[in-house]
Amino acid sequence: MAAAERITDRIVGHGEGPCWSPTWGGLRFVDLYEGDVLTLAPDGTTSRRHYGSRPGDVVAISRPRAGGGAVLAVERGFVLEAADGELTRLPELWGPRVGIRMNEGGCDPDGRFYAGSMAYDQADGKGEGRGAVFRLDPDGQVEVVVEHVTISNGLGWSPDGTLAYYNDTPTGRTDVFDYSRDGGLTGRRPFAQVNTDGGTDRPDGLCVDAEGGVWMGLFGGSAVRRYAPDGTLDAVVEVGARQVTACTFGGQDYSELFITTSREGLADDDDPAAGSVFRYVPGVKGMPALAYAG
């Protein structure tokens, strides 16, 4: 089994949503419960910016905008960051008592941004089916495009843009949709079974390489897996932390796989490398991040 290299200290509590963009000067990822976005520069230095508007806000994911800056999913909706860093907070999609927050997502080939929601309370099935996947169009309109999900996680498109891969983590599998600009996400069906019979190796964030392989982090599984375009498992990368959250391709030629991890629910002396970023060079390249057109 191949192994990823640990490239940072323990720098986040719950790392998520890694994305590489030249406009950012390197890799960005979130420290979700702190409401922060971190940038890891090629020289290994990190910087951090807080995006929450109130104590306890989360920032779930950040993706580049076509004109510079970023689009972000925060606890109850979306924020636009201009190229100069100015923030515009769009109207909240729900109130504070709903008990729902945004989670992972991504952009489609037509410049629309998606983020899925999930319930804070996941105990005893209380969060089952309470989430949805929202789409933010370039004109600022928001639409629910997938309903009745539980823990909405990785979302990524095939190289030709006709397929979208998606994880609702408690299902234990990765699903695939057909995609078109006018039709949106249709024909959802299973792509790969990820969980073991014992319910471990929970599928979390994912990305797609230039050959159509689907890479995903295993929360609780200490690994990233690659599934071939036909859904068969063909690579496993060991990660030195149990709670692997997501992965993305980056570097000058998109030949490096960056992997985020989480310390959520862990004691301080448990799993010392959790909360670090890892790197692996898999021998296949990724693709530039799809950008939000708004």
N, C-alpha and C positions, 0 to 999 in steps of 0.2 A: 504494500500500500504506500502511495506517495504521501508526503507530509508537507504542509504549508509552513512557511517561515513566519515567526512572530516579529513584527516590525515596529511595534510601539509598546510602551509601557501600558499599564492598566489605566486608561484615560477616560472611559465612559462607564456609566452605570448600565445603560441599555442602548447599545449601539445598533443602529438600523439605517436602512435606506442609502447605502453607499452609491455614489455616482461620480464618474470622472468626466470633467469637461475642461477643455483648454481655456475657456473663458474664465474659469475659476482658478487656474494655475495649479491644478492637481485634483485630488480626491476630496469630495465632501461626503459627510455622513452625519447622522443626527445622534445626539444624546437625548433620547426621546422624552424622558420624564423631567429633564432639566430645561426643556424648551430651547436647547442650543443646537447650532450647526457648527461642526468642526471642519476645518480644511487641513489636509495633510499635504504639504508641499513635497516636491520631488527630493528635496534635501533632507526630509525627515522631520522638519519642524511642523508644529501644529498651531493653529489659531482657532479661537472660539468666539461665536457671536450668539447672543440671546435674542430669540424671536418671540417669546411669549409676551402677551400684553397684560398678564396678571399672574400672581403666584399660583403655581400648580399647573400652568399651561403646559401642554405637550407640543412638540414639533415632530411629526411622524415621517415626513419625507420632503426632499428638496430636489427639484429638477431644473435644468437650464431653460431660459427663455430664448427664443430665436433672436431677439434684439439685444440680448445681454441681461444679466441679472438672473432671477430665479422665480419659480412658482413653488409655493410650499403648501402642504396640508398641515394645518395646526389642529388643535383639539376639536373645534366645532366648525371648521370650514377652511377657507383658503386665504393666503396672503401672497401678494405680488411684490417682488423686490425688483426695483429698477436697476439699470446698469450702474448708477451712482450710489446704490445702496438704500435709497429711499423706499419705505415700506407703505403699501396700500392694503388695508385689511378689507376684504370683501364681507358682505353681510353674513352673519352667523347662520348656519343651517338648522340649529336647534339650540335650546336653552340649557342652562347648567344642571337642571334637575333630571335630565333625560338619562344620564349615566352612560352615555355613549361617547367614544372618541374616535378620531380618524386613525388609520394605520397606514399600511403600505400602498403603493400604486406605481404609476408611471405614465408616460405619454405615448399616444398612438402615432402611426405614420402620418396622420393628417393634422398633427399639432394640437390635439386635445389632451387634457390632463385628467387622469383618473386617480381616485383615492378611495379605499374601502374603509368602512367603519366597523367598530366592534364594541361590545359592552365592556365596561370596566369590571363588572362582577361576572366571573366565569365559573363560580362555584356551583356544584350540583346542577349543572345544566341551565343556570339562570340566563346565560348569555346566548343560548342556542337560537339561531335565526334572527337575532335582533339587529344585525348589521346589514349594510347594503354597499354597493359600489356606486360612487358618484362620478359624473363626468363634467368637468369644467371646460366649456367651449371658449374659443378665442374671444368671443364677444361678451364673455362674462356670464352667460347663461349656464345654469346647473341642472343636470338631469340625473335621475336614478336609472342606472342601466342594468344592474343585477340586484335582485332582492333576496332577502331571507338567507343571508350568510352569517357566519358566526365569528370567525377570526380571519378577516380578509388579509391576505398576505401577497407574496410575489406576483407580479404581472409583467409579462414581457412578450414581445412580438418576434415572429420568425423573420429571417432575413428578407423574404419577399413581401412581408407585411400582410399576408393573408391569414395568418394564424396568431392567436394570442393564448399564452399559457398562464394559468392562474391557480393559486393555492388558497383554499379555505381550510386552514390547518387541521381542525378537528375531523375532517373527512379522511385524513391520512393519505390523500392522493393529490396528484397534480391533474387538473383538467385542461382541456384545450377548447377554444372557441374558433369558429370561422369569423373572419373580420373583413368588412368593407366599409368605405366611408359612409355610404348611404344606409347600409343595413346594420352597421355597428357590430356588436358581439352577438353571434347567433350559434345555434347548434352545439351547445355545451355538451361535452362527453369526456369520459375518463381518458387520460393520456398515460399515466404511470402510477402504479401503487407504490407508495413510499414507506408507510408505516410497516413495522414488523407485526407479527401476530400478537405480541405483547403490548403493542401500542406505543413503542418508542420510535425514535427517528422521525419526529414530527416535521413535515415540510414547512419551511418558512419562506424567506425571500429567495427570488430566483433571477437569473439573467440568461440570455440566449447568445450563443457564439455565432460566428460568421458561417459556420457549416450547418447551423440549425440545431446544434446540441443544446440541451437545457440543463443549466447548472443550478443547483439549489442547496441552501444551507439546511442542516438538520438540527433543529432545536432539541437538545438533549442527546444528540447523536454524535457529537465531536467530529463532524465531518461535513464535507461538501461532496455531492454526487453529480455526475454528468449522465444524463439520459440521451441516447441517440434520437434522431428524428422519428424513429419508429416506436419509441417508448421503452426500449430495452436499456438496462443499466450497463454502462461501459467504462466508467471510471469512478474511483472513490479517492478523495483527498482527505487525509487525516488532519484535524485541527486540534491544537493543544488547549482547547477550552470546550466544555460540554455544550453550552447554549449558543450554537451558531445561528445567526439571525439572517444574514443576507450576503450576497456576493455581487461583484460587478467587474467588468473588464476595464482596464485603463493602461496608463503608460503611453509613451509617444506613439507606439504602433499598436496599442490595444492588445498586447501580448501577455499582460500580467493580470492575474485574477486577485482582486482585493476582497477580503472577507471580514465582516464585522461580527462581534460577539457580545454577549450580555451577562451582567451580574444580577439580573432581576431575581429576587428571592434567595440569594446566596448569602451565607455568613461571610464575614470579612476574610476569614482564613480558609474558606472553601474555594477550590478551583482558582488558584492565584492568577492565572493568565486570562481569566474571563474579564471582558471589558477592554481587551486589546484588539488591535487590527493585525490581521495576518495577510501574507502574500504568497502566491503560487504561480509558477510559469508552466502552463499546461501543454504547450506545443500547438495550440490552436488559438486563433485571434478572436477578439470580440468585435463589436461595432460601436461607432459613436453613439452617445445617448440621444434618443429622440427628444426634440425640444418642443416646448409649449409655444404656440404661435401667437398668443395674446400678449 
